[in-house]
Amino acid sequence: MMERDKRAKSPPGWGKTVEKMKEEHDDEIDNPFALAWWMHNKGHKPHKKDAAAEFEDALASERVVERFHRALEG
């Protein structure tokens, strides 16, 4: 039987938020991973962006700029 990975994982896009919870609220939050999953399941959005979210935002803004330039040309 294979041993399961027991490390805690944050919800997608919540990595930086969990890190900040651990750094700034360690004495107040017992399990930042559980809190992040609860918030994610309730529909909350992370306030600190991880690298993947920042990349997605950059791509989206690049697409907006491209559309703007196309609109100016034609």
Jmol script that loads the backbone (N, CA, C; Angstrom):
load data "model"
ATOM      1  N   MET A   1       0.843  -1.180   0.000  1.00  0.00           N
ATOM      2  CA  MET A   1       0.000   0.000   0.000  1.00  0.00           C
ATOM      3  C   MET A   1       0.887   1.242   0.000  1.00  0.00           C
ATOM      4  N   MET A   2       0.535   2.213  -0.836  1.00  0.00           N
ATOM      5  CA  MET A   2       1.326   3.440  -0.926  1.00  0.00           C
ATOM      6  C   MET A   2       0.953   4.399   0.200  1.00  0.00           C
ATOM      7  N   GLU A   3       1.972   5.055   0.698  1.00  0.00           N
ATOM      8  CA  GLU A   3       1.734   6.019   1.759  1.00  0.00           C
ATOM      9  C   GLU A   3       1.259   7.336   1.143  1.00  0.00           C
ATOM     10  N   ARG A   4       0.192   7.899   1.678  1.00  0.00           N
ATOM     11  CA  ARG A   4      -0.364   9.149   1.155  1.00  0.00           C
ATOM     12  C   ARG A   4       0.462  10.341   1.616  1.00  0.00           C
ATOM     13  N   ASP A   5       0.458  11.376   0.787  1.00  0.00           N
ATOM     14  CA  ASP A   5       1.163  12.606   1.124  1.00  0.00           C
ATOM     15  C   ASP A   5       0.376  13.330   2.209  1.00  0.00           C
ATOM     16  N   LYS A   6       0.983  13.555   3.352  1.00  0.00           N
ATOM     17  CA  LYS A   6       0.283  14.134   4.500  1.00  0.00           C
ATOM     18  C   LYS A   6       0.515  15.631   4.655  1.00  0.00           C
ATOM     19  N   ARG A   7       1.256  16.243   3.722  1.00  0.00           N
ATOM     20  CA  ARG A   7       1.516  17.675   3.837  1.00  0.00           C
ATOM     21  C   ARG A   7       0.256  18.477   3.538  1.00  0.00           C
ATOM     22  N   ALA A   8       0.091  19.563   4.238  1.00  0.00           N
ATOM     23  CA  ALA A   8      -1.070  20.434   4.036  1.00  0.00           C
ATOM     24  C   ALA A   8      -0.910  21.193   2.728  1.00  0.00           C
ATOM     25  N   LYS A   9      -2.018  21.336   2.011  1.00  0.00           N
ATOM     26  CA  LYS A   9      -2.003  22.067   0.744  1.00  0.00           C
ATOM     27  C   LYS A   9      -3.054  23.156   0.805  1.00  0.00           C
ATOM     28  N   SER A  10      -2.709  24.299   0.252  1.00  0.00           N
ATOM     29  CA  SER A  10      -3.658  25.410   0.220  1.00  0.00           C
ATOM     30  C   SER A  10      -4.506  25.298  -1.041  1.00  0.00           C
ATOM     31  N   PRO A  11      -5.678  25.929  -1.034  1.00  0.00           N
ATOM     32  CA  PRO A  11      -6.517  25.938  -2.230  1.00  0.00           C
ATOM     33  C   PRO A  11      -5.801  26.638  -3.382  1.00  0.00           C
ATOM     34  N   PRO A  12      -6.204  26.368  -4.619  1.00  0.00           N
ATOM     35  CA  PRO A  12      -5.567  27.016  -5.762  1.00  0.00           C
ATOM     36  C   PRO A  12      -5.622  28.546  -5.654  1.00  0.00           C
ATOM     37  N   GLY A  13      -4.464  29.181  -5.777  1.00  0.00           N
ATOM     38  CA  GLY A  13      -4.394  30.634  -5.718  1.00  0.00           C
ATOM     39  C   GLY A  13      -4.292  31.211  -4.321  1.00  0.00           C
ATOM     40  N   TRP A  14      -4.303  30.373  -3.303  1.00  0.00           N
ATOM     41  CA  TRP A  14      -4.300  30.840  -1.918  1.00  0.00           C
ATOM     42  C   TRP A  14      -2.934  30.703  -1.234  1.00  0.00           C
ATOM     43  N   GLY A  15      -1.901  30.303  -1.959  1.00  0.00           N
ATOM     44  CA  GLY A  15      -0.592  30.062  -1.344  1.00  0.00           C
ATOM     45  C   GLY A  15      -0.028  31.253  -0.596  1.00  0.00           C
ATOM     46  N   LYS A  16      -0.002  32.411  -1.230  1.00  0.00           N
ATOM     47  CA  LYS A  16       0.545  33.613  -0.580  1.00  0.00           C
ATOM     48  C   LYS A  16      -0.313  34.055   0.603  1.00  0.00           C
ATOM     49  N   THR A  17      -1.625  33.904   0.479  1.00  0.00           N
ATOM     50  CA  THR A  17      -2.519  34.285   1.578  1.00  0.00           C
ATOM     51  C   THR A  17      -2.249  33.415   2.800  1.00  0.00           C
ATOM     52  N   VAL A  18      -2.066  32.110   2.570  1.00  0.00           N
ATOM     53  CA  VAL A  18      -1.766  31.194   3.683  1.00  0.00           C
ATOM     54  C   VAL A  18      -0.425  31.557   4.307  1.00  0.00           C
ATOM     55  N   GLU A  19       0.568  31.869   3.468  1.00  0.00           N
ATOM     56  CA  GLU A  19       1.876  32.283   4.006  1.00  0.00           C
ATOM     57  C   GLU A  19       1.736  33.505   4.898  1.00  0.00           C
ATOM     58  N   LYS A  20       0.967  34.504   4.446  1.00  0.00           N
ATOM     59  CA  LYS A  20       0.776  35.722   5.246  1.00  0.00           C
ATOM     60  C   LYS A  20       0.038  35.409   6.546  1.00  0.00           C
ATOM     61  N   MET A  21      -0.958  34.517   6.482  1.00  0.00           N
ATOM     62  CA  MET A  21      -1.670  34.125   7.709  1.00  0.00           C
ATOM     63  C   MET A  21      -0.686  33.528   8.708  1.00  0.00           C
ATOM     64  N   LYS A  22       0.211  32.669   8.209  1.00  0.00           N
ATOM     65  CA  LYS A  22       1.180  32.025   9.089  1.00  0.00           C
ATOM     66  C   LYS A  22       2.161  33.043   9.669  1.00  0.00           C
ATOM     67  N   GLU A  23       2.594  34.006   8.851  1.00  0.00           N
ATOM     68  CA  GLU A  23       3.572  35.002   9.308  1.00  0.00           C
ATOM     69  C   GLU A  23       2.961  36.016  10.277  1.00  0.00           C
ATOM     70  N   GLU A  24       1.798  36.547   9.921  1.00  0.00           N
ATOM     71  CA  GLU A  24       1.253  37.683  10.655  1.00  0.00           C
ATOM     72  C   GLU A  24       0.237  37.318  11.741  1.00  0.00           C
ATOM     73  N   HIS A  25      -0.363  36.136  11.640  1.00  0.00           N
ATOM     74  CA  HIS A  25      -1.425  35.781  12.589  1.00  0.00           C
ATOM     75  C   HIS A  25      -1.203  34.399  13.199  1.00  0.00           C
ATOM     76  N   ASP A  26       0.054  34.030  13.369  1.00  0.00           N
ATOM     77  CA  ASP A  26       0.381  32.698  13.881  1.00  0.00           C
ATOM     78  C   ASP A  26      -0.229  32.438  15.254  1.00  0.00           C
ATOM     79  N   ASP A  27      -0.301  33.467  16.077  1.00  0.00           N
ATOM     80  CA  ASP A  27      -0.850  33.301  17.427  1.00  0.00           C
ATOM     81  C   ASP A  27      -2.385  33.265  17.429  1.00  0.00           C
ATOM     82  N   GLU A  28      -3.022  33.742  16.354  1.00  0.00           N
ATOM     83  CA  GLU A  28      -4.490  33.804  16.292  1.00  0.00           C
ATOM     84  C   GLU A  28      -5.111  32.666  15.486  1.00  0.00           C
ATOM     85  N   ILE A  29      -4.415  32.177  14.462  1.00  0.00           N
ATOM     86  CA  ILE A  29      -4.967  31.162  13.563  1.00  0.00           C
ATOM     87  C   ILE A  29      -4.244  29.844  13.803  1.00  0.00           C
ATOM     88  N   ASP A  30      -5.000  28.839  14.270  1.00  0.00           N
ATOM     89  CA  ASP A  30      -4.398  27.536  14.562  1.00  0.00           C
ATOM     90  C   ASP A  30      -3.992  26.784  13.293  1.00  0.00           C
ATOM     91  N   ASN A  31      -4.868  26.794  12.277  1.00  0.00           N
ATOM     92  CA  ASN A  31      -4.609  26.049  11.055  1.00  0.00           C
ATOM     93  C   ASN A  31      -4.963  26.912   9.843  1.00  0.00           C
ATOM     94  N   PRO A  32      -3.993  27.653   9.323  1.00  0.00           N
ATOM     95  CA  PRO A  32      -4.282  28.549   8.199  1.00  0.00           C
ATOM     96  C   PRO A  32      -4.734  27.808   6.940  1.00  0.00           C
ATOM     97  N   PHE A  33      -4.281  26.569   6.751  1.00  0.00           N
ATOM     98  CA  PHE A  33      -4.698  25.791   5.588  1.00  0.00           C
ATOM     99  C   PHE A  33      -6.188  25.462   5.668  1.00  0.00           C
ATOM    100  N   ALA A  34      -6.641  25.040   6.840  1.00  0.00           N
ATOM    101  CA  ALA A  34      -8.061  24.731   7.022  1.00  0.00           C
ATOM    102  C   ALA A  34      -8.910  25.986   6.847  1.00  0.00           C
ATOM    103  N   LEU A  35      -8.443  27.098   7.376  1.00  0.00           N
ATOM    104  CA  LEU A  35      -9.178  28.355   7.235  1.00  0.00           C
ATOM    105  C   LEU A  35      -9.250  28.768   5.771  1.00  0.00           C
ATOM    106  N   ALA A  36      -8.140  28.622   5.043  1.00  0.00           N
ATOM    107  CA  ALA A  36      -8.125  28.978   3.620  1.00  0.00           C
ATOM    108  C   ALA A  36      -9.087  28.097   2.829  1.00  0.00           C
ATOM    109  N   TRP A  37      -9.123  26.794   3.115  1.00  0.00           N
ATOM    110  CA  TRP A  37     -10.057  25.902   2.406  1.00  0.00           C
ATOM    111  C   TRP A  37     -11.497  26.256   2.746  1.00  0.00           C
ATOM    112  N   TRP A  38     -11.768  26.590   4.010  1.00  0.00           N
ATOM    113  CA  TRP A  38     -13.129  26.968   4.400  1.00  0.00           C
ATOM    114  C   TRP A  38     -13.545  28.231   3.640  1.00  0.00           C
ATOM    115  N   MET A  39     -12.647  29.221   3.609  1.00  0.00           N
ATOM    116  CA  MET A  39     -12.952  30.473   2.910  1.00  0.00           C
ATOM    117  C   MET A  39     -13.142  30.222   1.411  1.00  0.00           C
ATOM    118  N   HIS A  40     -12.294  29.400   0.830  1.00  0.00           N
ATOM    119  CA  HIS A  40     -12.387  29.060  -0.598  1.00  0.00           C
ATOM    120  C   HIS A  40     -13.740  28.394  -0.894  1.00  0.00           C
ATOM    121  N   ASN A  41     -14.134  27.466  -0.049  1.00  0.00           N
ATOM    122  CA  ASN A  41     -15.406  26.754  -0.251  1.00  0.00           C
ATOM    123  C   ASN A  41     -16.615  27.668  -0.067  1.00  0.00           C
ATOM    124  N   LYS A  42     -16.467  28.717   0.717  1.00  0.00           N
ATOM    125  CA  LYS A  42     -17.553  29.683   0.925  1.00  0.00           C
ATOM    126  C   LYS A  42     -17.598  30.748  -0.168  1.00  0.00           C
ATOM    127  N   GLY A  43     -16.625  30.724  -1.092  1.00  0.00           N
ATOM    128  CA  GLY A  43     -16.630  31.662  -2.204  1.00  0.00           C
ATOM    129  C   GLY A  43     -15.762  32.887  -2.022  1.00  0.00           C
ATOM    130  N   HIS A  44     -14.998  32.925  -0.934  1.00  0.00           N
ATOM    131  CA  HIS A  44     -14.086  34.054  -0.718  1.00  0.00           C
ATOM    132  C   HIS A  44     -12.939  33.992  -1.715  1.00  0.00           C
ATOM    133  N   LYS A  45     -12.335  35.122  -1.988  1.00  0.00           N
ATOM    134  CA  LYS A  45     -11.193  35.221  -2.892  1.00  0.00           C
ATOM    135  C   LYS A  45      -9.952  35.592  -2.089  1.00  0.00           C
ATOM    136  N   PRO A  46      -8.787  35.056  -2.483  1.00  0.00           N
ATOM    137  CA  PRO A  46      -7.555  35.408  -1.763  1.00  0.00           C
ATOM    138  C   PRO A  46      -7.168  36.859  -2.012  1.00  0.00           C
ATOM    139  N   HIS A  47      -6.560  37.488  -1.015  1.00  0.00           N
ATOM    140  CA  HIS A  47      -6.143  38.883  -1.138  1.00  0.00           C
ATOM    141  C   HIS A  47      -4.688  39.002  -1.565  1.00  0.00           C
ATOM    142  N   LYS A  48      -3.892  38.017  -1.273  1.00  0.00           N
ATOM    143  CA  LYS A  48      -2.491  38.003  -1.687  1.00  0.00           C
ATOM    144  C   LYS A  48      -2.387  37.096  -2.901  1.00  0.00           C
ATOM    145  N   LYS A  49      -1.798  37.604  -3.974  1.00  0.00           N
ATOM    146  CA  LYS A  49      -1.720  36.828  -5.207  1.00  0.00           C
ATOM    147  C   LYS A  49      -0.461  35.977  -5.233  1.00  0.00           C
ATOM    148  N   ASP A  50      -0.623  34.735  -5.676  1.00  0.00           N
ATOM    149  CA  ASP A  50       0.543  33.894  -5.873  1.00  0.00           C
ATOM    150  C   ASP A  50       1.046  34.070  -7.300  1.00  0.00           C
ATOM    151  N   ALA A  51       2.116  33.407  -7.643  1.00  0.00           N
ATOM    152  CA  ALA A  51       2.749  33.599  -8.952  1.00  0.00           C
ATOM    153  C   ALA A  51       1.808  33.260 -10.099  1.00  0.00           C
ATOM    154  N   ALA A  52       1.016  32.196  -9.962  1.00  0.00           N
ATOM    155  CA  ALA A  52       0.103  31.799 -11.039  1.00  0.00           C
ATOM    156  C   ALA A  52      -0.963  32.867 -11.270  1.00  0.00           C
ATOM    157  N   ALA A  53      -1.500  33.427 -10.205  1.00  0.00           N
ATOM    158  CA  ALA A  53      -2.523  34.466 -10.340  1.00  0.00           C
ATOM    159  C   ALA A  53      -1.936  35.731 -10.950  1.00  0.00           C
ATOM    160  N   GLU A  54      -0.719  36.075 -10.554  1.00  0.00           N
ATOM    161  CA  GLU A  54      -0.061  37.247 -11.130  1.00  0.00           C
ATOM    162  C   GLU A  54       0.186  37.048 -12.621  1.00  0.00           C
ATOM    163  N   PHE A  55       0.570  35.834 -13.020  1.00  0.00           N
ATOM    164  CA  PHE A  55       0.797  35.527 -14.424  1.00  0.00           C
ATOM    165  C   PHE A  55      -0.503  35.641 -15.217  1.00  0.00           C
ATOM    166  N   GLU A  56      -1.590  35.093 -14.658  1.00  0.00           N
ATOM    167  CA  GLU A  56      -2.897  35.193 -15.317  1.00  0.00           C
ATOM    168  C   GLU A  56      -3.316  36.646 -15.496  1.00  0.00           C
ATOM    169  N   ASP A  57      -3.124  37.461 -14.483  1.00  0.00           N
ATOM    170  CA  ASP A  57      -3.455  38.889 -14.573  1.00  0.00           C
ATOM    171  C   ASP A  57      -2.625  39.575 -15.653  1.00  0.00           C
ATOM    172  N   ALA A  58      -1.351  39.221 -15.732  1.00  0.00           N
ATOM    173  CA  ALA A  58      -0.481  39.822 -16.741  1.00  0.00           C
ATOM    174  C   ALA A  58      -0.945  39.442 -18.145  1.00  0.00           C
ATOM    175  N   LEU A  59      -1.324  38.177 -18.328  1.00  0.00           N
ATOM    176  CA  LEU A  59      -1.826  37.746 -19.630  1.00  0.00           C
ATOM    177  C   LEU A  59      -3.113  38.474 -19.988  1.00  0.00           C
ATOM    178  N   ALA A  60      -3.998  38.615 -19.020  1.00  0.00           N
ATOM    179  CA  ALA A  60      -5.276  39.298 -19.270  1.00  0.00           C
ATOM    180  C   ALA A  60      -5.026  40.752 -19.652  1.00  0.00           C
ATOM    181  N   SER A  61      -4.125  41.438 -18.963  1.00  0.00           N
ATOM    182  CA  SER A  61      -3.872  42.838 -19.314  1.00  0.00           C
ATOM    183  C   SER A  61      -3.192  42.946 -20.671  1.00  0.00           C
ATOM    184  N   GLU A  62      -2.364  41.973 -21.006  1.00  0.00           N
ATOM    185  CA  GLU A  62      -1.720  41.983 -22.318  1.00  0.00           C
ATOM    186  C   GLU A  62      -2.777  41.834 -23.421  1.00  0.00           C
ATOM    187  N   ARG A  63      -3.768  40.978 -23.189  1.00  0.00           N
ATOM    188  CA  ARG A  63      -4.850  40.810 -24.169  1.00  0.00           C
ATOM    189  C   ARG A  63      -5.661  42.089 -24.324  1.00  0.00           C
ATOM    190  N   VAL A  64      -5.890  42.795 -23.244  1.00  0.00           N
ATOM    191  CA  VAL A  64      -6.633  44.053 -23.297  1.00  0.00           C
ATOM    192  C   VAL A  64      -5.863  45.075 -24.121  1.00  0.00           C
ATOM    193  N   VAL A  65      -4.561  45.174 -23.904  1.00  0.00           N
ATOM    194  CA  VAL A  65      -3.725  46.121 -24.645  1.00  0.00           C
ATOM    195  C   VAL A  65      -3.740  45.761 -26.139  1.00  0.00           C
ATOM    196  N   GLU A  66      -3.633  44.469 -26.452  1.00  0.00           N
ATOM    197  CA  GLU A  66      -3.670  44.039 -27.855  1.00  0.00           C
ATOM    198  C   GLU A  66      -4.993  44.428 -28.520  1.00  0.00           C
ATOM    199  N   ARG A  67      -6.100  44.208 -27.809  1.00  0.00           N
ATOM    200  CA  ARG A  67      -7.410  44.581 -28.360  1.00  0.00           C
ATOM    201  C   ARG A  67      -7.505  46.089 -28.563  1.00  0.00           C
ATOM    202  N   PHE A  68      -6.955  46.843 -27.648  1.00  0.00           N
ATOM    203  CA  PHE A  68      -6.964  48.296 -27.752  1.00  0.00           C
ATOM    204  C   PHE A  68      -6.189  48.754 -28.995  1.00  0.00           C
ATOM    205  N   HIS A  69      -5.014  48.160 -29.197  1.00  0.00           N
ATOM    206  CA  HIS A  69      -4.198  48.528 -30.360  1.00  0.00           C
ATOM    207  C   HIS A  69      -4.900  48.139 -31.664  1.00  0.00           C
ATOM    208  N   ARG A  70      -5.546  46.976 -31.692  1.00  0.00           N
ATOM    209  CA  ARG A  70      -6.287  46.570 -32.883  1.00  0.00           C
ATOM    210  C   ARG A  70      -7.439  47.529 -33.157  1.00  0.00           C
ATOM    211  N   ALA A  71      -8.101  47.981 -32.099  1.00  0.00           N
ATOM    212  CA  ALA A  71      -9.216  48.907 -32.262  1.00  0.00           C
ATOM    213  C   ALA A  71      -8.735  50.255 -32.816  1.00  0.00           C
ATOM    214  N   LEU A  72      -7.552  50.682 -32.390  1.00  0.00           N
ATOM    215  CA  LEU A  72      -6.980  51.934 -32.893  1.00  0.00           C
ATOM    216  C   LEU A  72      -6.579  51.827 -34.365  1.00  0.00           C
ATOM    217  N   GLU A  73      -6.099  50.649 -34.750  1.00  0.00           N
ATOM    218  CA  GLU A  73      -5.652  50.444 -36.128  1.00  0.00           C
ATOM    219  C   GLU A  73      -6.825  50.345 -37.101  1.00  0.00           C
ATOM    220  N   GLY A  74      -7.864  49.744 -36.677  1.00  0.00           N
ATOM    221  CA  GLY A  74      -8.940  49.478 -37.644  1.00  0.00           C
ATOM    222  C   GLY A  74     -10.210  50.025 -37.251  1.00  0.00           C
TER     223      GLY A  74
END
end "model"
wireframe off; spacefill off
backbone 0.3
color backbone group
